[in-house]
Amino acid sequence: MSTKLIVGLDGSGSGDRALAYAKRLSKLIGKCSIELVYVVEWSPYSFQTPEENASRHKRREQEIKTAMERVVQPTLDALKADGFTAAGRVKHGDAADILNAVAMEEKAEQIVVARSSEGGFTRRIFGSVTANLVMHASVPVTVVG
């Protein structure tokens, strides 16, 4: 049986650091697969006009396609070229909830994410994805600085 690691990608340097750690951990573990997860954030606090609601599904599908083409697929290709077993997906919604749900669905041993760089007022009111994930995840979470 293979150990599975979930890696939260965001298309930035912080996601790259989380991936680098997961690659290192995967080599240490041995028989291990990496599941990349990119989440297109959706906030229940944003208000939409009727026109925006009408085009929302199409826009959501385009955001998912773009993230897969620009972030997930190139990362998967590089992982596989380096000899790693990997898969990836793009989801739309709350990042902490989705990363935890994917971990449970995949029976993962661990989630690897980067520390959030968000600061200021928003973080104090709503918290960060990383903090929410650490507090509520069903599996261990490794936070990379």
KOLFIVEX-713450 format. One line per 5 residues: their letters; for each residue x, y, z of N, C-alpha, C. Coordinates in steps of 0.1 Angstrom, whole numbers, plus 5000, padded with zeros to 4 digits. Layout:
REM residues N
A> X:Y:Z:X:Y:Z:X:Y:Z ~ ...;
This chain:
REM residues 145
MSTKL> 5008:4988:5000:5000:5000:5000:5009:5012:5000 ~ 5005:5022:4992:5012:5035:4991:5007:5045:5000 ~ 5017:5053:5006:5013:5064:5014:5010:5076:5005 ~ 4999:5083:5008:4995:5095:5000:4996:5108:5007 ~ 5003:5117:5001:5004:5131:5006:4996:5140:4997;
IVGLD> 4988:5149:5004:4980:5159:4997:4989:5172:4998 ~ 4990:5179:4986:4998:5192:4986:4989:5203:4981 ~ 4987:5213:4989:4979:5225:4985:4988:5234:4976 ~ 4984:5236:4964:4991:5245:4955:4983:5258:4954 ~ 4990:5269:4951:4984:5281:4949:4990:5289:4937;
GSGSG> 4999:5283:4930:5005:5290:4919:5015:5300:4923 ~ 5020:5300:4935:5030:5310:4940:5042:5303:4945 ~ 5051:5311:4950:5063:5305:4956:5060:5297:4969 ~ 5050:5301:4976:5047:5294:4988:5042:5280:4985 ~ 5034:5278:4974:5030:5265:4970:5042:5257:4965;
DRALA> 5051:5263:4959:5064:5257:4955:5071:5251:4967 ~ 5071:5259:4977:5078:5254:4989:5071:5242:4996 ~ 5058:5242:4996:5051:5231:5001:5053:5219:4992 ~ 5054:5220:4979:5057:5209:4970:5071:5204:4972 ~ 5081:5213:4974:5094:5209:4976:5095:5200:4988;
YAKRL> 5088:5204:4999:5089:5196:5011:5082:5182:5009 ~ 5071:5182:5002:5064:5170:4999:5072:5160:4991 ~ 5080:5166:4982:5089:5157:4974:5100:5151:4983 ~ 5105:5159:4991:5115:5154:5000:5110:5143:5010 ~ 5098:5146:5015:5091:5136:5024:5088:5123:5016;
SKLIG> 5083:5125:5004:5080:5113:4996:5092:5104:4994 ~ 5104:5110:4991:5116:5103:4990:5120:5095:5003 ~ 5118:5102:5014:5121:5096:5027:5112:5084:5030 ~ 5099:5085:5026:5089:5075:5029:5091:5063:5020 ~ 5094:5065:5008:5096:5054:4998:5084:5053:4989;
KCSIE> 5076:5043:4991:5064:5041:4983:5053:5051:4986 ~ 5053:5062:4979:5045:5073:4982:5039:5080:4969 ~ 5027:5085:4970:5022:5093:4959:5018:5107:4964 ~ 5019:5116:4955:5016:5130:4958:5003:5134:4950 ~ 4993:5140:4957:4981:5144:4951:4981:5160:4952;
LVYVV> 4982:5166:4941:4982:5181:4941:4968:5186:4941 ~ 4965:5196:4949:4951:5202:4949:4953:5217:4948 ~ 4947:5223:4938:4946:5237:4936:4931:5241:4939 ~ 4929:5250:4947:4915:5254:4950:4913:5269:4945 ~ 4903:5270:4937:4898:5283:4933:4889:5288:4944;
EWSPY> 4893:5297:4952:4885:5302:4963:4872:5308:4960 ~ 4862:5304:4967:4849:5310:4966:4845:5315:4980 ~ 4840:5327:4981:4836:5332:4994:4821:5334:4995 ~ 4815:5329:5006:4801:5332:5007:4798:5346:5011 ~ 4809:5354:5014:4807:5368:5017:4807:5377:5005;
SFQTP> 4809:5372:4993:4809:5381:4982:4794:5381:4976 ~ 4790:5393:4972:4776:5394:4967:4777:5396:4952 ~ 4768:5389:4945:4767:5389:4931:4755:5396:4926 ~ 4757:5402:4914:4745:5408:4908:4738:5396:4900 ~ 4726:5398:4896:4719:5388:4888:4727:5384:4875;
EENAS> 4733:5394:4869:4741:5392:4857:4753:5383:4860 ~ 4760:5386:4871:4771:5378:4876:4767:5363:4879 ~ 4755:5362:4885:4751:5348:4888:4748:5340:4875 ~ 4743:5347:4865:4740:5340:4853:4752:5335:4846 ~ 4764:5342:4847:4776:5338:4841:4785:5330:4851;
RHKRR> 4781:5328:4863:4790:5322:4873:4795:5308:4869 ~ 4786:5300:4865:4790:5286:4862:4801:5286:4851 ~ 4798:5293:4840:4808:5294:4829:4821:5299:4834 ~ 4821:5310:4842:4833:5316:4847:4841:5306:4857 ~ 4833:5299:4865:4839:5289:4874:4846:5278:4866;
EQEIK> 4840:5273:4855:4846:5263:4847:4858:5268:4840 ~ 4858:5280:4836:4870:5286:4829:4882:5288:4840 ~ 4878:5292:4852:4889:5293:4862:4895:5280:4865 ~ 4887:5269:4866:4892:5256:4869:4901:5251:4857 ~ 4897:5253:4845:4905:5249:4833:4918:5257:4833;
TAMER> 4918:5270:4835:4930:5278:4835:4940:5273:4846 ~ 4935:5271:4858:4944:5266:4869:4950:5253:4866 ~ 4942:5244:4860:4947:5231:4856:4958:5232:4845 ~ 4956:5241:4835:4966:5243:4825:4978:5250:4829 ~ 4977:5260:4837:4988:5269:4841:4996:5264:4853;
VVQPT> 4989:5257:4862:4996:5254:4875:4997:5239:4877 ~ 4986:5232:4877:4986:5218:4881:4992:5209:4870 ~ 4989:5210:4858:4994:5201:4848:5009:5203:4846 ~ 5015:5215:4845:5029:5216:4844:5036:5210:4856 ~ 5030:5212:4868:5037:5207:4880:5036:5191:4880;
LDALK> 5025:5186:4876:5024:5171:4874:5034:5166:4864 ~ 5035:5172:4853:5045:5168:4843:5059:5168:4849 ~ 5063:5178:4856:5076:5179:4862:5078:5168:4873 ~ 5068:5166:4881:5069:5155:4891:5071:5142:4884 ~ 5063:5139:4874:5064:5126:4868:5078:5124:4860;
ADGFT> 5083:5135:4855:5096:5135:4848:5107:5132:4858 ~ 5105:5136:4871:5114:5134:4882:5112:5120:4888 ~ 5103:5112:4883:5101:5099:4889:5091:5097:4900 ~ 5083:5108:4903:5073:5107:4914:5060:5102:4908 ~ 5053:5095:4917:5039:5091:4914:5030:5103:4918;
AAGRV> 5022:5108:4909:5014:5120:4912:5002:5121:4904 ~ 4992:5128:4910:4979:5131:4904:4976:5145:4908 ~ 4966:5151:4902:4962:5165:4905:4948:5168:4902 ~ 4943:5178:4908:4929:5183:4906:4928:5197:4909 ~ 4918:5203:4904:4914:5217:4907:4900:5217:4912;
KHGDA> 4897:5223:4923:4884:5223:4929:4880:5238:4931 ~ 4867:5240:4933:4862:5254:4935:4855:5254:4948 ~ 4859:5263:4957:4852:5264:4970:4861:5269:4981 ~ 4858:5264:4993:4866:5268:5005:4879:5259:5006 ~ 4891:5265:5005:4903:5257:5004:4905:5248:5016;
ADILN> 4903:5252:5028:4905:5244:5039:4896:5232:5039 ~ 4883:5234:5036:4873:5223:5035:4877:5213:5024 ~ 4880:5219:5013:4883:5210:5002:4896:5202:5004 ~ 4906:5208:5009:4919:5200:5012:4916:5189:5021 ~ 4908:5192:5032:4905:5181:5041:4896:5170:5035;
AVAME> 4886:5174:5027:4878:5165:5020:4886:5156:5011 ~ 4895:5161:5003:4903:5153:4994:4912:5144:5002 ~ 4917:5148:5013:4926:5140:5022:4917:5128:5027 ~ 4905:5130:5031:4897:5119:5036:4893:5110:5024 ~ 4889:5116:5013:4886:5108:5001:4897:5099:4997;
EKAEQ> 4909:5104:4997:4921:5097:4992:4928:5088:5003 ~ 4922:5089:5015:4928:5082:5026:4943:5086:5028 ~ 4945:5099:5027:4959:5104:5028:4964:5104:5042 ~ 4977:5103:5043:4984:5103:5056:4986:5117:5061 ~ 4987:5127:5052:4991:5140:5056:4988:5151:5045;
IVVAR> 4986:5163:5049:4984:5174:5040:4996:5183:5042 ~ 5001:5188:5031:5013:5197:5032:5008:5210:5025 ~ 5009:5221:5033:5006:5234:5027:5016:5244:5032 ~ 5016:5256:5026:5025:5267:5030:5018:5276:5039 ~ 5026:5283:5047:5020:5293:5056:5014:5304:5048;
SSEGG> 5003:5309:5052:4996:5319:5045:5004:5332:5046 ~ 5004:5340:5036:5011:5353:5036:5001:5364:5038 ~ 4988:5361:5039:4978:5371:5041:4980:5378:5055 ~ 4977:5391:5055:4978:5397:5068:4968:5408:5070 ~ 4969:5415:5080:4960:5427:5082:4946:5423:5087;
FTRRI> 4937:5432:5084:4923:5431:5089:4916:5419:5085 ~ 4917:5415:5072:4910:5403:5067:4914:5391:5075 ~ 4927:5389:5078:4931:5377:5085:4926:5377:5099 ~ 4926:5389:5106:4921:5389:5120:4906:5386:5120 ~ 4898:5390:5111:4884:5387:5111:4881:5373:5107;
FGSVT> 4886:5368:5096:4882:5355:5090:4892:5344:5092 ~ 4905:5347:5096:4915:5337:5098:4920:5333:5084 ~ 4931:5325:5084:4937:5321:5071:4933:5307:5068 ~ 4934:5303:5055:4931:5290:5051:4940:5280:5059 ~ 4953:5283:5061:4962:5274:5068:4958:5273:5082;
ANLVM> 4954:5283:5089:4950:5282:5103:4937:5274:5104 ~ 4928:5276:5095:4915:5268:5095:4918:5253:5093 ~ 4927:5251:5083:4930:5237:5080:4937:5230:5092 ~ 4946:5237:5098:4953:5231:5110:4943:5228:5121 ~ 4934:5237:5123:4924:5235:5134:4914:5224:5132;
HASVP> 4911:5222:5119:4899:5213:5116:4902:5201:5108 ~ 4914:5199:5103:4917:5188:5094:4916:5175:5102 ~ 4912:5165:5094:4911:5151:5100:4924:5143:5099 ~ 4934:5148:5093:4947:5142:5092:4958:5152:5096 ~ 4970:5148:5099:4980:5158:5102:4983:5167:5091;
VTVVG> 4986:5180:5095:4989:5190:5085:5003:5195:5088 ~ 5012:5195:5077:5025:5201:5078:5024:5215:5072 ~ 5029:5225:5079:5029:5238:5074:5043:5242:5071 ~ 5046:5246:5058:5059:5249:5054:5060:5264:5054 ~ 5071:5270:5060:5073:5284:5060:5077:5290:5048;
